[in-house]
Amino acid sequence: MVAHEVSFIYQVIRRDISSAVMPGLIFGIAAWHAAGGSALELVPQLGRGLLYFTLYAFTFCLSNQLMGVEEDRINKPDRPLAREMVSLRGASIRWVIAMTLYTLVGWWLGVLEWTLLWQAVTIVHNLLRGARNWFIKNLSMGLGVWASLEAGWRIASPIVPQGAREWMTFLSVSVFLLVPLQDLRDIEGDKDSGRKTFPMVFGITATRRFLGVGFVAMAVLTHLLMMRLVGAPMADASPQVLVFDALLAFTSLMIALQVLTRHRPEQDHKTYMHYTYWYCLALASTFVII
């Protein structure tokens, strides 16, 4: 019974671990590091963060899959609801229980307001079908990044420094602008369902060009704005900062090249996954910057 439930949770969120679970955990560890936490505090910190962000991902992903189960049976038959790992009624009951637990855990950890924000985003994006409109979808993802990072930091430390807030702002805005990358994977499904995603509204070629320019710009802006938070010239930066700066720039430019030259759905999925890895790497860089 327990093994089945754990397996079900994993199957629901497995495609989103690098975008929904890992970022909050990494930022929480950065908060622990910035606050000068002890090694003995790290294990329970990770445990609390893992519980919180598993619920963060599960409540969103499960409701999203509940609303798209018929489409998943055609396009993503490996998803747990599409292959009837549990009944739709059972999945709905699990979602209500998970939302309740998520609220209680958010209250317990002192991040209730950010929990409620993400729950509101989940309802608008999935249940009210806001994801069918490109602006609401992009805004939802940007707000989700902010809610995740605020909660991730505050679970470890109640004081959020200016440097952390600058990273939250930068990443939330960049996700709002660049998250149409994930829509390139599902062009045919979006056409059939009538969704007005960014590529459907502005055109696939225009979207690829926009994203290509956007990821080049992100490499430049990350270097100019975020890697200089310590206030020193790059020549005086530590080797760790220079390594992160180079890795982030390389990954951004690689994504720009991929989105312009690799157009098959499976290739677009890999490109999007590279973006999630860039996101985690950017958060890891806060260990040496904040």
Rosetta blueprint (number, residue, H / E / L):
1 M L
2 V H
3 A H
4 H H
5 E H
6 V H
7 S H
8 F H
9 I H
10 Y H
11 Q H
12 V H
13 I H
14 R H
15 R H
16 D H
17 I H
18 S H
19 S H
20 A H
21 V H
22 M H
23 P H
24 G H
25 L H
26 I H
27 F H
28 G H
29 I H
30 A H
31 A H
32 W H
33 H H
34 A H
35 A L
36 G L
37 G L
38 S L
39 A H
40 L H
41 E H
42 L H
43 V H
44 P H
45 Q H
46 L H
47 G H
48 R H
49 G H
50 L H
51 L H
52 Y H
53 F H
54 T H
55 L H
56 Y H
57 A H
58 F H
59 T H
60 F H
61 C H
62 L H
63 S H
64 N H
65 Q H
66 L H
67 M H
68 G L
69 V H
70 E H
71 E H
72 D H
73 R H
74 I H
75 N H
76 K L
77 P L
78 D L
79 R L
80 P L
81 L L
82 A L
83 R L
84 E L
85 M L
86 V L
87 S L
88 L H
89 R H
90 G H
91 A H
92 S H
93 I H
94 R H
95 W H
96 V H
97 I H
98 A H
99 M H
100 T H
101 L H
102 Y H
103 T H
104 L H
105 V H
106 G H
107 W H
108 W H
109 L L
110 G L
111 V L
112 L H
113 E H
114 W H
115 T H
116 L H
117 L H
118 W H
119 Q H
120 A H
121 V H
122 T H
123 I H
124 V H
125 H H
126 N H
127 L H
128 L L
129 R L
130 G H
131 A H
132 R H
133 N E
134 W H
135 F H
136 I H
137 K H
138 N H
139 L H
140 S H
141 M H
142 G H
143 L H
144 G H
145 V H
146 W H
147 A H
148 S H
149 L H
150 E H
151 A H
152 G H
153 W H
154 R H
155 I H
156 A H
157 S L
158 P L
159 I L
160 V L
161 P L
162 Q H
163 G H
164 A H
165 R H
166 E H
167 W H
168 M H
169 T H
170 F H
171 L H
172 S H
173 V H
174 S H
175 V H
176 F H
177 L H
178 L H
179 V H
180 P H
181 L H
182 Q H
183 D H
184 L H
185 R H
186 D H
187 I H
188 E H
189 G H
190 D H
191 K H
192 D H
193 S H
194 G L
195 R L
196 K E
197 T L
198 F H
199 P H
200 M H
201 V H
202 F H
203 G L
204 I H
205 T H
206 A H
207 T H
208 R H
209 R H
210 F H
211 L H
212 G H
213 V H
214 G H
215 F H
216 V H
217 A H
218 M H
219 A H
220 V H
221 L H
222 T H
223 H H
224 L H
225 L H
226 M H
227 M L
228 R L
229 L L
230 V L
231 G L
232 A L
233 P L
234 M H
235 A H
236 D H
237 A L
238 S L
239 P H
240 Q H
241 V H
242 L H
243 V H
244 F H
245 D H
246 A H
247 L H
248 L H
249 A H
250 F H
251 T H
252 S H
253 L H
254 M H
255 I H
256 A H
257 L H
258 Q H
259 V H
260 L H
261 T H
262 R L
263 H L
264 R L
265 P H
266 E H
267 Q H
268 D H
269 H H
270 K H
271 T H
272 Y H
273 M H
274 H H
275 Y H
276 T H
277 Y H
278 W H
279 Y H
280 C H
281 L H
282 A H
283 L H
284 A H
285 S L
286 T H
287 F H
288 V H
289 I H
290 I L
